[in-house]
């Protein structure tokens, strides 16, 4: 894969994942959740998402762009390692978010809605990674495998959670007031 192709993928990843930030973040709702104020929930929610689309994605992109292009096996190994590292960070972030829910009526339900997209991203990346890992790096179709792997990342923002079910004005207001949410969860009106 050319450096230009990898740079384009990095741009596509940022472009594909950034819109999802406005949609949802989180992990599966667990029994060990604790209620927190709406403001605290908004802060945890947005710091989690900022970490995923910021530092975690930057680390993935940097590692992916550093993969050697002159050796397909080494390239595949480096890409797999970078993707596994990204998935591990995503799991950590989801786990942190899953520990809290807003202390409002239907707070656990809201947390569940907010958890769907990162779980979806994780599932899609994991499926693409499994297929990419199984690809023959020395085979004639490897460039097609690389392209297919990259397309999986490009399509991450295509189907996202409909947040119209989150109607609690206290939660919406807290997200609107949290300055770390301004870029990823812009709240209009109020």
C-alpha positions as CSV (number, residue, x, y, z in Angstrom):
1,X,0.0,0.0,0.0
2,X,1.4,3.4,-0.9
3,X,2.0,6.1,1.6
4,X,-0.6,8.2,-0.1
5,X,-3.1,5.3,0.3
6,X,-2.4,5.1,4.0
7,X,-2.6,8.8,4.4
8,X,-6.0,8.8,2.7
9,X,-7.1,6.0,5.0
10,X,-6.1,8.1,8.0
11,X,-8.1,11.0,6.7
12,X,-11.1,8.7,6.0
13,X,-10.9,7.2,9.4
14,X,-11.0,10.7,11.0
15,X,-13.8,11.6,8.7
16,X,-15.7,8.4,9.3
17,X,-15.4,8.3,13.0
18,X,-15.9,12.0,13.8
19,X,-19.5,12.0,12.8
20,X,-20.2,9.1,15.0
21,X,-19.0,11.2,17.9
22,X,-22.2,13.1,17.5
23,X,-24.2,9.9,17.7
24,X,-23.2,7.8,20.7
25,X,-20.4,6.4,22.8
26,X,-20.1,3.7,25.4
27,X,-20.1,0.1,26.2
28,X,-22.6,-2.5,27.2
29,X,-24.6,-1.7,30.3
30,X,-23.5,-3.7,33.2
31,X,-24.9,-4.6,36.6
32,X,-22.0,-2.6,38.3
33,X,-23.2,0.7,37.0
34,X,-23.7,3.6,39.3
35,X,-25.9,6.7,38.8
36,X,-24.1,10.0,38.5
37,X,-25.3,13.5,37.9
38,X,-26.2,14.5,34.4
39,X,-23.1,16.8,34.3
40,X,-20.8,14.0,35.4
41,X,-22.3,11.6,32.9
42,X,-21.8,14.2,30.1
43,X,-18.2,14.7,31.1
44,X,-17.4,10.9,31.2
45,X,-19.3,10.4,27.9
46,X,-17.5,13.2,26.0
47,X,-14.1,12.5,27.5
48,X,-14.5,8.9,26.4
49,X,-15.4,9.8,22.9
50,X,-12.7,12.5,22.7
51,X,-10.2,9.9,23.7
52,X,-11.4,7.4,21.1
53,X,-11.5,9.9,18.2
54,X,-8.5,11.8,19.4
55,X,-5.6,10.0,21.0
56,X,-6.6,6.4,20.3
57,X,-7.4,7.1,16.6
58,X,-4.2,9.2,16.3
59,X,-2.1,6.3,17.7
60,X,-3.8,3.8,15.3
61,X,-3.2,6.1,12.3
62,X,0.4,6.7,13.2
63,X,1.1,3.0,13.7
64,X,-0.8,2.1,10.5
65,X,1.1,4.7,8.5
66,X,4.4,3.3,9.9
67,X,3.7,-0.1,8.5
68,X,6.4,-1.2,6.0
69,X,5.1,-1.1,2.5
70,X,7.9,-3.1,0.9
71,X,7.1,-6.4,2.8
72,X,3.5,-7.5,2.6
73,X,3.8,-9.9,5.6
74,X,5.4,-7.2,7.8
75,X,2.8,-4.8,6.6
76,X,0.0,-7.2,7.5
77,X,1.5,-7.9,10.9
78,X,2.0,-4.2,11.7
79,X,-1.6,-3.4,10.5
80,X,-3.0,-6.2,12.7
81,X,-1.0,-5.0,15.7
82,X,-2.2,-1.4,15.2
83,X,-5.8,-2.5,14.9
84,X,-5.6,-4.8,18.0
85,X,-4.1,-1.9,20.0
86,X,-7.0,0.4,18.8
87,X,-9.5,-2.3,19.8
88,X,-7.9,-2.8,23.2
89,X,-8.1,1.0,23.9
90,X,-11.7,1.1,22.7
91,X,-12.6,-1.7,25.1
92,X,-11.0,0.2,28.0
93,X,-12.9,3.3,27.1
94,X,-16.2,1.4,26.8
95,X,-15.6,-0.2,30.2
96,X,-15.1,3.2,31.8
97,X,-18.2,4.6,30.3
98,X,-20.3,1.5,31.1
99,X,-19.7,2.1,34.8
100,X,-22.0,5.1,34.9
101,X,-25.4,6.2,33.8
102,X,-27.2,9.5,34.2
103,X,-29.3,9.7,37.4
104,X,-32.6,10.4,35.7
105,X,-35.7,8.4,34.8
106,X,-34.6,5.9,32.2
107,X,-31.0,6.7,32.8
108,X,-29.9,3.1,32.2
109,X,-31.9,3.1,29.0
110,X,-30.1,6.3,27.9
111,X,-26.7,4.7,28.7
112,X,-27.7,1.7,26.6
113,X,-28.6,3.9,23.6
114,X,-25.4,5.8,24.0
115,X,-23.4,2.5,24.0
116,X,-24.6,1.2,20.7
117,X,-22.3,2.9,18.3
118,X,-19.0,2.2,19.9
119,X,-20.1,-1.4,20.2
120,X,-21.0,-1.4,16.6
121,X,-17.6,0.1,15.6
122,X,-15.9,-2.5,17.7
123,X,-17.8,-5.4,16.0
124,X,-17.2,-4.0,12.5
125,X,-13.5,-3.5,13.1
126,X,-13.1,-6.9,14.7
127,X,-14.8,-8.6,11.7
128,X,-12.7,-6.7,9.2
129,X,-9.6,-7.5,11.2
130,X,-10.4,-11.2,11.3
131,X,-10.8,-11.3,7.5
132,X,-7.6,-9.3,7.0
133,X,-5.7,-11.5,9.3
134,X,-6.8,-14.6,7.3
135,X,-5.7,-13.0,4.0
136,X,-2.6,-14.4,2.3
137,X,-0.1,-11.5,2.4
138,X,1.9,-13.2,-0.4
139,X,-1.1,-13.9,-2.5
140,X,-2.0,-12.0,-5.7
141,X,-5.2,-10.7,-4.1
142,X,-3.6,-9.1,-1.1
143,X,-4.0,-5.6,-2.5
144,X,-7.7,-6.3,-2.8
145,X,-7.7,-7.6,0.8
146,X,-6.0,-4.3,1.9
147,X,-8.5,-2.3,0.0
148,X,-11.4,-4.2,1.6
149,X,-9.9,-3.8,5.1
150,X,-9.7,0.0,4.5
151,X,-13.3,0.1,3.1
152,X,-14.5,-1.4,6.4
153,X,-13.1,1.6,8.2
154,X,-14.6,4.0,5.6
155,X,-18.1,2.6,6.2
156,X,-18.1,2.9,9.9
157,X,-20.3,6.0,10.0
158,X,-22.9,4.7,7.6
159,X,-25.4,3.2,10.1
160,X,-25.5,5.0,13.4
161,X,-27.8,5.0,16.3
162,X,-30.9,7.2,16.2
163,X,-30.7,9.4,19.3
164,X,-34.2,10.8,19.0
165,X,-35.1,8.4,21.7
166,X,-33.0,10.3,24.2
167,X,-35.5,13.0,25.2
168,X,-34.4,13.7,28.8
169,X,-33.8,17.5,28.8
170,X,-31.6,17.4,31.8
171,X,-29.2,15.0,30.0
172,X,-29.4,16.9,26.8
173,X,-28.7,20.2,28.7
174,X,-25.8,18.7,30.5
175,X,-24.3,17.5,27.2
176,X,-24.9,21.0,25.8
177,X,-23.2,22.6,28.8
178,X,-20.1,20.4,28.9
179,X,-17.3,22.1,27.0
180,X,-15.7,18.8,26.0
181,X,-18.9,17.9,24.2
182,X,-19.1,21.0,22.0
183,X,-17.4,19.5,19.0
184,X,-18.7,16.0,19.2
185,X,-22.2,16.5,20.6
186,X,-23.3,19.9,19.5
187,X,-26.7,20.8,21.1
188,X,-28.7,23.3,19.2
189,X,-31.4,25.3,20.9
190,X,-32.1,24.9,24.5
